[in-house]
Amino acid sequence: MSDSVLVIDGLTVYRETHLAVENVSFAVQPGTDTAIVGPNGAGKSTLIQAVLGILPRQSGDVFVLGQPLSAKGYLPTEVRQRIAYLPQNFLFDRRIPITAAELVELGWDRMEPQLPWQAGDRAVAPCERR
């Protein structure tokens, strides 16, 4: 299991006082396709947000690319940079003309949106328009 991409062991997450995810354990192996499916309200988004450290977990361990996710949601930068996350509900002014690829390229840094013009010394490649 040490070469797993993701390891979840005994993960429990509450949304305020509501138990949303209880004692979930699984591992994702490299080169596999994995889907999280279930009815609305089953805890799919909560699970993903807890795995990324966006929501706190009450118990359990999470390892991403062999690195532990701290209780405060910290992952080493080299691991965090290899993760992409697009929330289900993302408030964005739809009048701004932007392609889906450009939206994804906005990225996330420090658990908040990182806009291309805020990249500092990081080079941001422009997206090709078709």
N, C-alpha and C positions, 0 to 999 in steps of 0.2 A: 504494500500500500504506500510505501515511501515515494514511489515514482508517480503517484496519482496527481492529476492536475488540481483536483479539489477533494478535500476530505472534510466531511461534516460528522461530528460525533456528539450525539445527545443534545442537539440544539433546541432550546426552548425560548420563545419570544412572545412577549405580551405587547399589545397595542393598548396603552393606558391600562385598564383593568381587565381587558379581554384577552384570554389565552388564544393566540393566533397560530402558533407553531409549537408542537409539543414533542420533545424527545426524538427529533429527526436525526437519522444517521445514514450516510451513504458516501460513496467515493466515485469520482469520475476519472476514468482512465484516459491516458493520451490516445488520440486517434479515434475516439468514439464520438458519436452524436448523442446528445442527451437533451431531453425535453422535460419540462415540469408542466404537467397538465392537471386540471381539476376544475370543478365548478367555481363560479364567482363566489368570493368570500372564503375560499378554502385555505388561503394563506400563501399563495404562490408569490405574489409581489413582496409580501412581508419576508418570506424566506430569502429571496434574492437580496433584498435590502439589508437584511441581517448578515448575510454572507459577505456583502461588500462593506459592512461596517457603517452603513447609513443609519440603521436602527440598532439600538443596543440589544444585546441578548441577555437573558436572565441566567442561562446555563449552557454548557456545551463548549466544544472546541471547533474552530474552523482553521483549516490550513489551505492556503492558496499557493500553488507551485512550491509546496514544501515549506512555506513560511507561515508561522502562526499569525492569525489576526488578533491583535491585542483587544482587551476588553473595551478600549476606547475607539476601536475601529482602525487602528494604524496597521498599515502594511508597508514594507520597504518600497521606496520609490521605484526600483527596478521591477518590482512585481506589479505595483499599481499602474505603471505605464503600459502594461500588457493587457489591461482589462478595459473593455468598452461597456458602457451602460447607458441606455437611453430609457428614461422613465416612461411609464405608461401615460402619465399626464404631465406634460411639460408646457408651462405657460410661456408662450412666445407670441409676439405680435405677428399675426399671419399676413399683415400688409407688407411686411418686409420680404422682398423677393429673394428666396433662397432655395436651393435644391436640397433633396434629401441627403446627398453626399456632403454638402456644405454644413448642414445641420449636425451630422455625425462628427465632422471634423472640428466642430467647436470644442469638443472634448470636455473633460472634467479634471480639475486639479484642486487639491485641498478640499475635496467633497463639495465643490461648488463649480458652477460653469466657468470655464476658462475661455474667454473670447480671444480670437486671433490677434486683435490689436493690443491685448494685454500680455502677450507672450514674452515680452522683454527680449532677452537675447536668444530665445528659442526660435528657430526658423519655422515658419508655417507655410507650407506649400499651398498655392492657390488651387482651387478646384477647377477642373476643365468644364466648361459649359458646352452642351451639345445643342 
